[in-house]
Amino acid sequence: MILASLFAIALIVMTLLWHQNESQEKQIRAQGVSLAQMLSSLPYEQLVAPLGRQSLLGTIFQSQKDRNFAYATIVNKENQPISVAAAPGITVPSMDWPDASVGWLSDRTMTTAKGENIIEFLAPVYADGAIAAYLRLGYVLPGMGISFEQVPFFATLALIIFLLTPLFYLLVRNEIRPLRQANAHISTAIESEQFRQIELGATEELSDFLARFTTFVDFAKQRIDSLEHEQEKLVTSKNLITYSKSRIENVLEAIPEAVLILDQSGNISYANRRVTTILGVAHSDVVDAPLTEWCDNAELLEVIGRYSEEPAASYLSETVRLDLGSTTKKTLSIKAYPLFSPTDSTNIYGSLIVFRDISKESAIHRQQGEFIAHVAHELKTPLNTLSLCTEAIFDDGADDPESRVEAANIMHDEVERLAGLIDNLLSITKIETGQISIERQRLRLHDFLEDAFGVASRSDKARDLTFELDLPTDVTSIMADKDLLRIAINNLLTNAVKYSRPGGVVSMSCEETEQTVRIMVRDTGIGIDPGEQGRIFERFYRSENDEARQRSGHGLGLSLARDIVQLHHGTLTLTSTPNEGSEFVIEIWKEAGLLKQVI
């Protein structure tokens, strides 16, 4: 308020000074014009005094009480001063004689060497009807400033304004006292976080304002209470929805199938993590992304696109053969289900698409078909041979002992072949169905292997072969199923004998490490081609080698041996070189190693 008072005083003073300056300038102009007209009308001789007498200009200048009157002078045609009267310290500025004779009164404004602004009035002086000289009257223009005489006036004005300032301050303070009280009550309410009625005394206008303000505060309190209640309901609903969503997502993540959820517009709004392993795409690339950006399989695009365009149409199970990538081929079962609104069964929110990888099931079905075909072939071949031998005996072998013996031997071999095939099929079936159980017992490995090797070396097919056995006498005993392990060892030894050439060597050795026992069966037979070594343990697989095809077999021995070894938590590996022989290695955990593996 003090600054405002000072600003008001300064503005008033400036206005008064400007008005005073304008008034003085108008007064000077009026006085100058009057005096110039009067003097210019006098005869030249009266204006110019003779020598020794005071000129009329000097008398007039001395009679002027105006402090702004600067000078009065008469100049001749040669622009030389004839008569001059000037205030102390004033120098009459020079003047150029006008090119044309000026016959009327004129004025001009100029600045002296001291920086004073002077307004000069110029009038012609006549003698005998012609311009004989010029009259020049000069007045100093007043500047902006306060004279000593004006100080009491402006001091009185400033005092009046300063006296009004505290009075105005007291009036305003008295009027805003209720507002300060209201501010204090509001601050207390904010600190205590409680709304309450505020009672204040005020003038009529301010009382009406405070009443309306209190009404507004009550309305705001009711609205805030309502919003807080709605917010609590929204938070509760949000938590319930989040909990339900989390439960649903956990269920969808737990299932082994890939799941996609399409919204009403056909966009993918959810995908579980199984899409990465089943569809071969990153989970982050699927959600909220166009289908064409992450799927390059035309058949899959067509299936999902159909559900996107018609979410309510024909939700049928489909089996689609998909070629995912250059090396991976999968068979997927695709099923789609409509997502109905829980309140309106006619309103469909979207579609749930489930992708199930049935590649193994398809492979199993295919293998079952191949298995039946192989079994039928393997059973049909010896039965045909038995039928031919029987017919030969009935036709012409009844009286020929050699024919009967040969037929009997053939029939015996084929019956053994059938019995071995049936035994192997029964063992494989029991292993696959889980009906077989391992009855572990402590097995003295040295005696067990020596007995199995002796049986194989005494078979009829072992003639013309050399057998070598290298077993440590102190080899550790193991816990194993004696009957099952004998089947595996016999199958390996039988294959070694079968695929050896005359004069070849069949050997078996054993060595042990800190945790395992390794049993090696070697032969110097025809060997196995590197391209076939990866499939040699498949059921009913027979080598394409012509020499191997000449040996009888049904392709189940190695598969059964591997299954038996795996039941003992062991491994069966192969190392083979064509035309040099093969080596099969069984590695079984010892009792201490098996316990460590379990831990």
C-alpha positions in Angstrom: 0.0 0.0 0.0 3.0 2.3 0.7 4.3 1.6 -2.8 0.9 2.2 -4.3 0.7 5.6 -2.4 4.1 6.6 -3.7 3.1 5.6 -7.2 -0.1 7.7 -6.9 1.8 10.7 -5.6 4.3 10.5 -8.4 1.6 10.2 -11.0 -0.3 13.2 -9.6 2.9 15.3 -9.5 3.8 14.4 -13.0 0.3 15.2 -14.2 0.3 18.6 -12.5 3.8 19.5 -13.8 2.9 18.5 -17.3 -0.3 20.6 -17.0 1.7 23.5 -15.6 4.3 23.2 -18.4 1.6 23.2 -21.1 -0.1 26.3 -19.5 3.2 28.2 -19.3 4.1 27.4 -22.9 0.6 28.6 -24.1 1.0 31.8 -22.0 4.5 32.4 -23.5 3.2 32.0 -27.0 0.3 34.4 -26.3 2.5 37.0 -24.6 5.2 36.8 -27.3 2.7 37.1 -30.2 1.1 40.1 -28.5 4.4 41.9 -27.8 5.8 41.2 -31.2 2.7 42.6 -32.9 2.8 45.7 -30.7 6.5 46.5 -31.2 6.5 45.7 -34.9 3.7 48.3 -35.4 5.9 51.1 -33.9 8.0 53.4 -36.2 11.5 52.3 -36.8 12.9 55.5 -35.3 11.2 54.9 -31.9 12.6 51.4 -31.7 16.1 52.5 -32.5 17.3 55.0 -29.9 19.9 57.7 -30.7 23.3 57.6 -29.1 23.3 58.3 -25.4 19.7 57.4 -24.8 18.1 54.1 -23.6 16.4 52.2 -26.4 12.8 51.3 -26.2 13.7 47.6 -26.3 15.7 48.0 -23.1 12.9 49.8 -21.4 10.4 47.2 -22.4 12.8 44.3 -21.4 13.3 45.8 -18.0 9.6 46.2 -17.5 8.9 42.5 -18.2 8.4 40.5 -15.0 8.4 37.2 -16.9 11.5 35.3 -16.0 11.2 33.3 -19.2 11.8 36.5 -21.3 15.3 35.9 -22.7 16.1 38.6 -25.2 14.8 41.3 -27.6 16.8 42.5 -30.5 16.5 44.4 -33.8 18.8 43.4 -36.8 19.3 45.3 -40.0 19.4 43.9 -43.6 23.0 43.0 -43.1 22.0 40.7 -40.2 23.8 42.9 -37.8 22.2 43.8 -34.4 21.1 47.4 -34.1 19.6 47.2 -30.6 19.9 44.3 -28.1 18.4 43.7 -24.7 19.1 40.2 -23.1 18.8 38.6 -19.8 22.0 37.9 -17.9 23.8 34.8 -19.2 21.7 34.7 -22.4 23.5 34.9 -25.8 21.4 35.9 -28.7 21.7 33.1 -31.3 22.7 34.2 -34.8 20.1 34.3 -37.6 20.3 34.0 -41.3 18.5 36.8 -43.2 15.5 35.4 -45.0 15.9 34.9 -48.8 12.5 36.6 -49.3 11.3 39.4 -47.3 9.0 38.1 -44.6 6.1 40.5 -44.1 4.2 38.7 -41.3 4.8 37.4 -37.8 6.4 34.0 -37.4 8.0 31.9 -34.7 10.6 29.2 -34.5 12.1 26.9 -31.8 15.8 26.5 -31.4 18.4 25.2 -28.9 21.2 27.3 -27.5 24.8 26.2 -26.9 23.9 25.7 -23.2 21.1 23.3 -24.2 18.2 25.6 -23.4 15.1 25.4 -25.6 14.1 28.9 -26.9 11.0 29.9 -28.8 11.7 33.0 -30.9 9.1 35.3 -32.5 10.2 37.2 -35.7 8.4 40.3 -37.0 9.4 42.9 -39.7 10.0 46.5 -38.8 8.9 49.0 -41.6 10.4 52.4 -42.5 9.0 54.4 -45.4 6.7 51.5 -46.3 9.6 49.0 -46.7 11.1 46.4 -44.3 14.1 48.1 -42.7 14.9 45.6 -40.0 13.5 42.6 -38.1 12.4 42.3 -34.5 13.4 39.2 -32.6 11.9 38.2 -29.3 13.1 35.2 -27.4 11.5 33.2 -24.5 13.1 30.3 -22.7 10.7 27.3 -22.7 9.9 26.0 -19.2 11.2 22.5 -18.3 9.8 19.7 -16.1 10.7 20.6 -12.6 9.5 21.8 -9.2 10.3 25.3 -8.2 10.9 26.3 -4.6 7.5 28.0 -4.5 5.7 24.7 -5.4 7.3 22.6 -2.7 4.7 23.4 0.0 1.8 22.6 -2.3 3.2 19.2 -3.4 4.2 18.4 0.2 0.7 19.1 1.4 -0.7 16.9 -1.4 1.6 14.0 -0.5 0.7 14.3 3.2 -3.0 14.1 2.4 -2.4 10.9 0.3 -0.3 9.3 3.1 -2.9 10.1 5.6 -5.6 8.4 3.4 -3.4 5.2 3.1 -3.5 4.0 6.7 -7.2 4.8 6.9 -7.9 2.7 3.8 -5.6 0.0 5.2 -7.6 -0.1 8.5 -10.9 -0.2 6.6 -9.7 -3.1 4.4 -8.2 -5.0 7.3 -11.5 -4.7 9.1 -13.4 -6.0 6.1 -11.1 -9.0 5.5 -10.9 -10.0 9.2 -13.7 -12.6 8.6 -11.8 -14.0 5.7 -8.7 -14.4 7.8 -10.7 -16.2 10.4 -12.2 -18.4 7.7 -8.7 -19.1 6.4 -7.6 -20.1 9.9 -10.6 -22.5 10.3 -10.0 -24.0 6.9 -6.3 -24.6 7.7 -7.3 -26.3 10.9 -9.8 -28.4 9.1 -7.2 -29.4 6.5 -4.7 -30.4 9.2 -7.3 -32.4 11.1 -8.7 -33.8 7.8 -12.3 -33.2 9.0 -15.1 -31.1 7.5 -17.1 -29.0 9.9 -19.4 -26.0 9.8 -17.7 -22.6 10.1 -19.5 -19.8 11.9 -18.3 -16.3 11.2 -19.6 -12.7 11.8 -19.2 -10.3 8.8 -20.9 -7.4 7.0 -23.9 -8.0 4.8 -22.0 -8.5 1.5 -19.2 -10.7 3.0 -21.7 -12.6 5.2 -23.6 -13.6 2.0 -20.4 -14.7 0.4 -19.4 -16.8 3.4 -22.8 -18.4 3.6 -22.6 -19.4 -0.1 -19.1 -20.6 0.4 -20.1 -22.7 3.4 -22.9 -24.2 1.2 -20.4 -25.0 -1.5 -18.1 -26.6 1.1 -21.0 -28.8 2.3 -21.8 -29.8 -1.3 -18.1 -30.5 -1.9 -18.0 -32.7 1.2 -21.0 -34.7 0.1 -19.5 -35.1 -3.3 -16.2 -36.2 -2.0 -17.8 -38.7 0.3 -19.8 -40.1 -2.6 -16.6 -40.3 -4.8 -14.7 -42.0 -2.0 -17.5 -44.6 -1.6 -17.5 -45.1 -5.4 -13.7 -45.4 -5.4 -13.8 -48.0 -2.7 -16.4 -50.0 -4.8 -14.2 -49.6 -7.9 -11.1 -50.7 -6.0 -12.9 -53.8 -4.6 -14.3 -54.6 -8.1 -10.8 -54.1 -9.6 -9.3 -56.4 -7.0 -11.9 -59.1 -7.6 -11.5 -58.8 -11.4 -7.7 -58.9 -11.1 -8.0 -62.0 -8.8 -10.4 -63.7 -11.2 -8.2 -62.8 -14.1 -5.1 -64.1 -12.4 -6.8 -67.4 -11.5 -8.0 -67.9 -15.1 -4.6 -67.0 -16.5 -2.9 -69.4 -14.0 -5.3 -72.2 -15.2 -4.6 -71.4 -18.8 -0.9 -71.3 -18.2 -1.1 -74.7 -16.4 -2.7 -76.6 -19.2 -0.2 -78.3 -21.7 -1.9 -76.9 -24.8 -1.4 -73.6 -26.5 -4.3 -71.2 -26.0 -5.3 -68.1 -27.9 -8.2 -65.8 -27.0 -9.8 -63.7 -29.7 -11.9 -60.7 -28.8 -15.0 -59.6 -30.7 -13.0 -57.7 -33.3 -10.9 -60.8 -34.0 -7.7 -59.5 -32.3 -5.6 -61.8 -30.1 -6.1 -60.5 -26.5 -4.4 -63.4 -24.6 -1.9 -66.2 -25.3 -0.4 -68.5 -22.8 3.3 -69.4 -22.7 2.8 -72.7 -24.5 2.5 -70.9 -27.9 6.3 -70.6 -27.8 6.9 -74.4 -27.8 3.9 -75.5 -29.8 3.6 -72.7 -32.5 7.2 -71.8 -32.4 6.7 -68.0 -31.9 7.6 -65.7 -29.0 4.8 -65.0 -26.6 5.5 -61.2 -26.7 5.0 -61.2 -30.5 1.5 -62.7 -30.4 -0.6 -60.6 -28.1 -2.1 -57.4 -29.6 -0.2 -58.0 -32.8 -1.7 -58.6 -36.3 -1.8 -62.3 -37.2 0.3 -61.7 -40.4 3.2 -60.3 -38.4 4.1 -63.5 -36.5 2.4 -66.3 -38.5 3.8 -67.3 -41.9 1.9 -70.6 -42.2 -0.8 -70.2 -44.8 -3.0 -73.0 -43.4 -2.8 -71.7 -39.8 -3.5 -68.2 -41.1 -6.6 -69.5 -42.9 -7.9 -71.4 -39.8 -7.4 -68.5 -37.3 -8.7 -66.0 -39.8 -11.9 -67.9 -40.2 -12.5 -67.8 -36.4 -11.6 -64.1 -36.4 -14.2 -63.2 -39.1 -16.9 -65.6 -37.8 -16.5 -66.1 -34.1 -20.0 -67.7 -33.7 -19.9 -70.0 -36.7 -19.1 -73.8 -36.7 -16.9 -74.3 -33.8 -15.7 -77.8 -34.9 -12.6 -79.7 -34.0 -10.0 -79.7 -36.7 -6.8 -81.6 -37.3 -4.3 -79.7 -39.4 -0.9 -80.8 -40.6 1.4 -77.9 -40.1 5.0 -77.6 -41.4 6.6 -75.3 -38.8 10.0 -74.3 -40.0 12.3 -76.1 -42.4 13.1 -79.1 -40.2 10.3 -79.3 -37.6 7.0 -80.9 -38.6 4.1 -81.0 -36.2 0.6 -82.3 -36.3 -1.7 -79.9 -34.4 -5.3 -80.5 -33.3 -7.1 -77.1 -33.3 -10.4 -76.6 -31.4 -12.3 -73.4 -31.0 -15.0 -72.6 -28.5 -17.3 -69.5 -28.3 -17.0 -67.3 -25.2 -20.6 -66.4 -24.3 -21.6 -63.6 -22.1 -22.5 -64.8 -18.5 -25.7 -62.7 -18.6 -26.7 -63.1 -22.2 -26.2 -66.4 -24.0 -26.8 -64.8 -27.4 -23.9 -62.4 -27.0 -20.5 -63.7 -27.8 -17.4 -62.0 -26.4 -14.9 -63.8 -28.6 -13.4 -67.2 -29.3 -11.1 -69.6 -27.4 -8.7 -71.5 -29.7 -6.8 -74.5 -28.3 -3.8 -75.9 -30.1 -2.8 -79.4 -29.1 0.4 -81.0 -30.3 -0.6 -84.6 -31.4 2.6 -85.3 -33.2 3.5 -88.1 -30.8 0.0 -89.6 -30.9 0.1 -89.5 -34.7 3.5 -91.1 -34.7 2.3 -93.7 -32.2 -0.7 -94.5 -34.5 1.6 -94.7 -37.5 4.0 -96.9 -35.6 1.1 -99.1 -34.4 0.1 -99.6 -38.0 3.6 -100.3 -39.0 4.0 -102.6 -36.0 1.0 -104.6 -37.0 2.2 -104.8 -40.6 5.7 -105.9 -39.4 4.3 -108.5 -37.0 2.0 -109.9 -39.7 5.0 -110.1 -42.0 7.2 -111.7 -39.5 4.5 -114.2 -38.5 3.6 -114.9 -42.1 7.1 -115.7 -43.2 7.8 -118.6 -40.8 4.3 -119.9 -41.2 4.7 -120.0 -45.0 8.0 -121.9 -44.4 6.3 -124.4 -42.1 3.5 -124.9 -44.6 6.0 -125.6 -47.4 7.9 -128.0 -45.3 4.7 -129.8 -44.2 3.6 -130.1 -47.9 7.1 -131.4 -48.8 6.9 -134.1 -46.2 3.4 -135.2 -47.3 4.3 -135.1 -51.0 7.6 -136.8 -51.4 9.5 -136.9 -48.2 7.6 -139.7 -46.4 10.1 -142.3 -47.6 13.2 -140.1 -47.6 14.9 -139.8 -44.2 17.2 -137.0 -45.3 14.3 -134.9 -46.5 12.4 -135.5 -43.3 15.4 -134.5 -41.2 16.0 -131.4 -43.3 12.3 -130.4 -43.1 12.3 -131.1 -39.3 15.4 -128.9 -38.8 13.8 -126.1 -40.9 10.6 -126.4 -39.0 12.5 -126.3 -35.7 14.4 -123.1 -36.7 11.2 -121.4 -37.8 9.4 -122.4 -34.5 12.3 -121.0 -32.5 12.1 -117.9 -34.6 8.4 -117.6 -34.0 8.9 -118.3 -30.3 11.7 -115.6 -30.1 9.5 -113.1 -31.9 6.5 -113.8 -29.6 8.7 -113.5 -26.5 10.2 -110.2 -27.7 6.7 -108.9 -28.6 5.4 -109.9 -25.2 8.3 -108.3 -23.4 8.0 -105.1 -25.4 4.2 -105.0 -24.8 4.7 -105.4 -21.0 7.3 -102.7 -21.0 5.1 -100.2 -22.9 2.0 -100.9 -20.8 3.9 -100.8 -17.6 2.9 -104.3 -16.6 6.5 -105.4 -16.2 8.3 -104.7 -13.0 11.9 -104.9 -12.2 12.8 -107.3 -9.4 16.2 -106.1 -8.5 18.6 -108.5 -6.7 22.3 -108.6 -6.1 23.8 -110.0 -9.2 27.4 -111.4 -9.3 28.3 -109.9 -12.6 31.3 -112.1 -13.4 29.4 -115.4 -13.1 26.3 -113.9 -14.9 28.3 -112.7 -17.9 30.4 -115.8 -18.1 27.3 -118.0 -18.2 25.5 -115.9 -20.9 28.7 -115.8 -23.0 29.1 -119.6 -22.7 25.6 -120.2 -23.9 26.0 -118.0 -27.0 29.4 -119.6 -27.9 27.9 -123.1 -27.9 25.0 -122.3 -30.3 24.9 -123.9 -33.8 25.5 -120.6 -35.5 28.7 -120.0 -33.5 30.7 -122.5 -35.5 33.7 -121.1 -37.4 33.9 -118.1 -35.0 36.4 -117.3 -32.3 35.0 -116.2 -28.9 37.0 -114.1 -26.4 36.0 -113.3 -22.9 37.8 -110.7 -20.7 36.2 -110.3 -17.3 37.9 -109.1 -14.1 37.5 -111.6 -11.3 36.8 -108.9 -8.8 34.1 -107.0 -10.8 31.6 -105.4 -8.5 28.1 -106.9 -8.0 25.2 -104.8 -9.1 21.5 -104.6 -8.3 19.6 -105.7 -11.4 16.7 -107.9 -12.7 18.6 -111.1 -13.7 16.0 -112.4 -16.3 15.6 -109.0 -18.1 19.3 -108.3 -18.2 19.9 -111.8 -19.6 17.5 -111.0 -22.4 19.4 -107.9 -23.3 22.8 -109.5 -23.1 21.6 -112.6 -25.2 20.1 -110.3 -27.9 23.5 -108.4 -28.2 25.5 -111.7 -28.3 23.0 -113.3 -30.8 23.3 -110.3 -33.1 27.1 -110.4 -32.8 27.1 -114.1 -33.8 24.5 -113.6 -36.6 26.3 -110.7 -38.4 29.8 -112.1 -38.1 31.6 -113.6 -41.1 33.2 -117.0 -40.9 36.5 -116.8 -39.0 35.4 -113.6 -37.2 35.8 -112.8 -33.5 33.1 -112.2 -31.0 34.3 -110.8 -27.7 32.8 -109.6 -24.4 34.5 -107.6 -21.7 33.7 -105.6 -18.6 35.2 -102.7 -16.8 34.0 -100.5 -14.0 34.4 -96.8 -13.1 33.8 -95.1 -9.8 30.1 -95.1 -10.3 29.2 -97.3 -13.2 29.8 -100.8 -14.7 30.4 -101.0 -18.5 29.7 -104.2 -20.5 31.1 -104.3 -24.0 30.0 -106.8 -26.8 32.2 -106.6 -29.9 32.3 -108.4 -33.2 34.3 -108.2 -36.4 31.3 -108.6 -38.6 29.8 -106.6 -41.5 29.3 -103.5 -39.4 26.6 -100.8 -39.7 26.5 -97.9 -42.1 26.8 -94.4 -40.4 23.5 -93.3 -42.0 21.6 -96.2 -40.3 23.2 -96.1 -36.9 20.6 -93.5 -35.7 17.7 -95.9 -36.5 19.2 -99.2 -35.5 17.3 -99.2 -32.2 13.9 -98.6 -33.8 11.4 -101.5 -33.8 11.3 -103.7 -36.9 14.1 -101.7 -38.5 16.4 -103.8 -40.7 19.5 -102.6 -42.4 19.3 -102.0 -46.2 22.6 -103.8 -46.6 22.2 -106.8 -48.8 24.5 -108.9 -46.7 22.5 -108.0 -43.6 19.2 -108.8 -45.4 20.5 -112.4 -45.9 20.5 -112.9 -42.2 17.2 -113.8 -40.6 15.7 -111.4 -38.1 12.7 -109.3 -37.2 14.3 -106.0 -35.9 13.1 -106.2 -32.3 16.2 -107.5 -30.4 18.1 -104.2 -30.2 14.9 -102.2 -29.4 14.1 -104.6 -26.6 17.7 -104.5 -25.3 17.7 -100.7 -25.1 14.3 -100.7 -23.3 15.6 -103.2 -20.7 18.8 -101.2 -20.1 16.7 -98.0 -19.7 14.5 -99.7 -17.2 17.7 -100.2 -15.2 18.4 -96.4 -15.6 21.4 -97.3 -17.8 22.4 -96.5 -21.4 23.1 -98.6 -24.5 25.4 -97.0 -27.1 26.8 -98.2 -30.5 30.1 -97.7 -32.2 30.4 -99.3 -35.6 32.5 -99.2 -38.8 31.2 -100.9 -42.0 33.1 -104.1 -42.9 35.1 -103.9 -39.6 32.5 -104.7 -37.0 30.4 -103.2 -34.2 30.6 -102.6 -30.5 27.6 -102.3 -28.2 28.3 -100.8 -24.7 25.9 -101.2 -21.8 26.6 -98.8 -18.9 24.7 -99.5 -15.6 25.0 -97.5 -12.4 26.5 -99.3 -9.4 24.6 -99.3 -6.1 26.5 -96.3 -4.7 26.3 -94.4 -8.0 22.6 -95.1 -8.3 22.0 -93.8 -4.8 24.0 -90.6 -5.7 22.1 -90.2 -8.9 18.7 -90.4 -7.0 19.9 -87.9 -4.4 
